[in-house]
Amino acid sequence: MSKRLVLTSSETSQVKLCRGKQPSLACLRMLSPVGADFMAFVRDRSFGTILADPPWQFQNRTGKIAPEHKRLSRYGTMTLEDIKSLPVVHAAADTAHLYLWVPNALLPDGIAVLQAWGFEYKSNIVWHKIRKDGGSDGRGVGFYFRNVTELLLFGVRGKNARTLRPGRTQVNYLKSRKREHSRKPDEQYQLIESCSRGPFLEMFARGERDKWTSWGNQADESYEPTWKTYANHSRSGDSAAAGD
Ligand SMILES: C[S@@+](CC[C@H](N)C(=O)[O-])C[C@H]1O[C@@H](n2cnc3c(N)ncnc32)[C@H](O)[C@@H]1O
């Protein structure tokens, strides 16, 4: 692990105890139920690239943006400590890439999670949410500014962890239209597959995807959004054809 990483003692012990493919009893004891579920799913597999979009908890948990908003009932969230304590290092190959979605308001938490999982922050990709006419889609929320972008943090671990050749010309910017609440753009998969080595693991996935191993409580084939936030949500088929 890089010397530049600054981990708390509990994070350091999590990384050390859960590193091997035969996790120690102490590692298993430290795990939350979600961590144990993740560990059981991963078994002895190693992934060259991990993409994660955690169910972050927002400070304002009753506002319309909050995933756990009662009436809109989207999905449960996890505390920062529970997210940090996931034994992601157990799933990572010795040399691996991590792509981690983080809301703008929680950027410091995103970096902390990336480090707790045993990665070193390197860069990020900006997702610009646009309207059909290409302009910024300002229908989102924001207390200080109206957010029309989201960040996908990029971290690495191990030796020779540079991106593949296409990464050297890949700009750190994606633009696409929004779909349902918290849904990320499908364009991310092609970008990641061309810049990073497999096998590919998606954590907190919705649905399943070719070439990817998907984990999460909505990561099954039959996943369909149960709410309609935007007209071009995933259930409406060809998003380009769906007007709003
Ligand atoms: C931010 S959303 C992911 C959105 C997804 N990346 C997309 O583009 O549609 C977080 C996901 O984590 C799932 N989740 C919440 N708590 C979980 C848990 N304890 N274990 C596994 N998945 C969980 C939620 O159901 C939700 O699907």
The ligand as a Tripos MOL2 file, in Angstrom:
@<TRIPOS>MOLECULE
LIG
   27    29     1     0     0
SMALL
NO_CHARGES

@<TRIPOS>ATOM
      1 C1        -27.1730    4.9240   -5.3300 C.3       1 LIG1
      2 S1        -28.0560    3.4530   -5.6090 S.3       1 LIG1
      3 C2        -27.1950    2.7120   -6.9480 C.3       1 LIG1
      4 C3        -27.7080    3.1990   -8.2780 C.3       1 LIG1
      5 C4        -27.1060    2.4710   -9.4570 C.3       1 LIG1
      6 N1        -25.6790    2.7110   -9.5720 N.3       1 LIG1
      7 C5        -27.7670    2.9210  -10.7470 C.2       1 LIG1
      8 O1        -27.1070    3.5290  -11.6020 O.co2     1 LIG1
      9 O2        -28.9580    2.6620  -10.8920 O.co2     1 LIG1
     10 C6        -27.5840    2.4680   -4.2520 C.3       1 LIG1
     11 C7        -28.0510    1.0150   -4.3120 C.3       1 LIG1
     12 O3        -27.6060    0.3520   -3.1330 O.3       1 LIG1
     13 C8        -28.6100   -0.5640   -2.7310 C.3       1 LIG1
     14 N2        -28.4490   -0.8770   -1.3030 N.ar      1 LIG1
     15 C9        -28.8680   -0.1560   -0.2390 C.ar      1 LIG1
     16 N3        -28.5470   -0.7900    0.9120 N.ar      1 LIG1
     17 C10       -27.9180   -1.9400    0.5660 C.ar      1 LIG1
     18 C11       -27.3690   -3.0150    1.3000 C.ar      1 LIG1
     19 N4        -27.4260   -3.0310    2.6250 N.pl3     1 LIG1
     20 N5        -26.7950   -4.0470    0.6180 N.ar      1 LIG1
     21 C12       -26.7620   -4.0340   -0.7250 C.ar      1 LIG1
     22 N6        -27.2770   -3.0450   -1.4890 N.ar      1 LIG1
     23 C13       -27.8440   -2.0070   -0.8490 C.ar      1 LIG1
     24 C14       -29.9020    0.1830   -3.0320 C.3       1 LIG1
     25 O4        -31.0140   -0.6860   -3.0930 O.3       1 LIG1
     26 C15       -29.5710    0.8160   -4.3800 C.3       1 LIG1
     27 O5        -29.8590   -0.0840   -5.4380 O.3       1 LIG1
@<TRIPOS>BOND
     1     1     2 1
     2     2     3 1
     3     2    10 1
     4     3     4 1
     5     4     5 1
     6     5     6 1
     7     5     7 1
     8     7     8 2
     9     7     9 1
    10    10    11 1
    11    11    12 1
    12    11    26 1
    13    12    13 1
    14    13    14 1
    15    13    24 1
    16    14    15 ar
    17    14    23 ar
    18    15    16 ar
    19    16    17 ar
    20    17    18 ar
    21    17    23 ar
    22    18    19 1
    23    18    20 ar
    24    20    21 ar
    25    21    22 ar
    26    22    23 ar
    27    24    25 1
    28    24    26 1
    29    26    27 1
@<TRIPOS>SUBSTRUCTURE
     1 LIG1         1 GROUP 0 **** ****
